[in-house]
Amino acid sequence: MKTHILITDDEPLVRKSLKEILRYEGYNVSTAEDGAQALEILKKYPVDIIMTDMKMPKLSGLALLTQVKRDYPRTEVVLMSAYGKIETAVEAMRLGAYDYVSKPIDDEQIKELIEKIAQCQNKLKQESGELENLPVSEEKSPKSEKKRYRFHTVLGKDPKMLKIYSMIESIADTPSTVLIFGESGTGKRVIAQAIHQADSMRCGQPFIEISCGALPETLLESELFGHVKGAFTGAIKDRAGRFELANGGTLLLDEIDTCSPSLQVKLLRVLEEGAYERVGDMQTLKSDVRVIAATNQNLEELVQRRGFRGDLFWRLNVICINLPPLRERIGDIPLLVDHFLEKYNLMRTNRSGGMIDKVSPEAMETLMKYSWPGNIRELENTVERSCILVKGNTIEVNDLPDSIRNHNHKKEVIEEKASYSLKNALKHPEKDIVIDALEHTNWNCTRTAAYLGINRTTLYNKMKLYGIKRGQVKV
């Protein structure tokens, strides 16, 4: 069956534009002029995705979202607003919205978002039958929300993460080498574990990991390939290396960029032939190991600067997974915070400190506005700190580290000054440009949008913003 989308907006031009765009993509699309009418449609027909404006008569977008998540928890909701405020986005995510988009809406952005939601829903219908049988009250709980968006040990519902889940499923049962790139703290190790767990042939075998940057070259070679007695000072007995210990399973080589040129040659041989020798031994050993390499460096640039072997890079880069930093998936922050609260609440209860029930909306807003240079690792440390220091059962803004609070305050001041100056400088000239273009095309909106190089939805929203009506002249 086609994905059924319900567009709810009190502006006829917005409803018409989005309906045309999504119908052209093959979706079944209905429209409603306010939240009350949307609820009437939901009573009659199953709806997969609702796109709703925030400010509407009779029933607002947030009120509609609340009722939908209560009565139709499998329906995803995307909120739209011309008045983008971070606190509104935070509240929308807290209430269960899939995403929050600002008007004017970009056609390509919304098509990509809807496609991701539809793919996720189809996957859940096919592979998560247990969710279909959950009672409504259970499905709305934080625990079931985490279950819904968990892929093995990975947690996230951002479209970028859903794409990674799909990639892992596609490559899981292959022997191909995987290269994971991501900033420090983005969860490269967790992704590697998920690949191992999803591999039906190797999941029951060892998952071995080693940080290449933590050991000097001579010791790293011994750790990887093993050594025989007397191979070097201190080698008092034979010892198996990580490739031998991981035989039949998976080996994660973290910080692969730190390996010396001579060691890179030996790694290339193992990857191509599955053969190696222990340090100090002439006997060639074979190992059936799925290698996953991880780095926070751009290996392709290192190759160009001759800091990494090109042949090894291309052998590692059979499958490349780019992990997004946390600042690019802020919609996952509430899920991750809830997960870490559950983890570290146990520490509090063991100290008779009581449970932390929630994070205040203001504190969550602050967390979602922060840039998170340390990514998920920094977020986890922040939650752990709160679970240790907070006296009550709610994390408030003042309970967060000074670095997070001060960063957000500076950012707000800069954005406010920039927004003020730009709005005053551009508002009236843009209105005149739009009117000139409309007159040039005899008020044909489709031709006007093409003439201006924007989409129709953007044009309609600018006409509404400036109060432009047919026949209007510049002032």
Secondary structure, DSSP 8 states (H G I E B T S, - for coil): ---EEEEE-S-HHHHHHHHHHHHHTT-EEEEESSHHHHHHHHHHS--SEEEEESS-SSS-HHHHHHHHHHH-TTSEEEEEESS--HHHHHHHHHHT-SEEEESS--HHHHHHHHHHHHHHHHHHHHH-HHHHTS-HHHHTSHHHHHHHTEETTEE--SHHHHHHHHHHHHHTTS---EEEE--TTS-HHHHHHHHHHH-TTTTTS-EEEEEGGGS-HHHHHHHHHEE-TTSSTT--S-EE-HHHHTTTSEEEEETGGG--HHHHHHHHHHHHHSEEE-BT---EEE---EEEEEESS-HHHHHHTTSS-HHHHHHHTTEEEE---GGG-GGGHHHHHHHHHHHHHHHHHHTT-----EE-HHHHHHHHHS--TTHHHHHHHHHHHHHHH--SSEE-GGGS-HHHHHHHHHHHHHHHHHHHHHHHHHHHHHHHHHHHHHHHTTT-HHHHHHHHTS-HHHHHHHHHHHT--TT----
